[in-house]
Amino acid sequence: MDRAYLSASRLLALLLVVLGLAMVVSTLASGGGPLAVGVVIGVTFAVLGGGRLWLAGVLGRPRDP
């Protein structure tokens, strides 16, 4: 059960990173500037997803007995 939770958490984090990057690219391609709402929210999603991935990697490691 723990492996399934960890895998789902990593998948959700990866989706957040991809969604954030897609938002940034889409906003910049349509003429938005670096402080446009789409860029700010997209960067926030990507950072939060990356942080979640990092935490899943750090906390998901098996502990030494």
C-alpha positions in Angstrom: 0.0 0.0 0.0 2.8 2.4 0.8 4.4 1.8 -2.6 1.2 2.6 -4.4 0.8 5.9 -2.4 4.4 6.8 -3.1 4.0 6.1 -6.8 0.8 8.1 -7.0 2.4 11.0 -5.2 5.3 11.0 -7.6 3.0 10.8 -10.6 0.9 13.8 -9.3 4.1 15.8 -8.7 5.3 15.1 -12.2 1.9 16.1 -13.6 2.2 19.4 -11.7 5.6 20.1 -13.1 4.4 19.4 -16.7 1.3 21.5 -16.2 3.3 24.4 -14.8 5.8 24.3 -17.7 3.0 24.1 -20.2 1.3 27.1 -18.6 4.5 29.1 -18.8 5.2 28.2 -22.4 1.6 28.9 -23.5 1.6 32.2 -21.8 4.9 33.3 -23.2 3.9 32.1 -26.7 0.7 34.1 -26.6 2.6 37.3 -25.8 2.6 37.4 -22.0 5.4 39.0 -20.1 7.5 37.5 -17.3 5.1 38.7 -14.7 1.9 37.6 -16.4 -0.5 35.6 -14.3 0.0 32.4 -16.4 3.8 32.6 -15.9 3.6 33.2 -12.2 1.1 30.4 -11.6 2.9 28.1 -13.9 6.2 28.6 -12.2 4.5 28.1 -8.8 3.0 24.8 -10.0 6.4 23.7 -11.4 8.2 24.6 -8.2 5.6 22.9 -6.0 5.6 19.8 -8.1 9.4 19.7 -8.1 9.5 20.1 -4.3 7.0 17.3 -4.0 9.1 15.1 -6.2 12.2 15.9 -4.1 10.3 15.1 -0.9 9.0 11.9 -2.3 12.6 10.9 -3.2 14.0 11.9 0.2 11.2 10.5 2.3 10.5 7.5 0.1 13.8 5.9 0.6 14.0 2.8 2.7 15.4 3.4 6.1 18.5 1.6 7.4 17.6 -0.9 10.1 
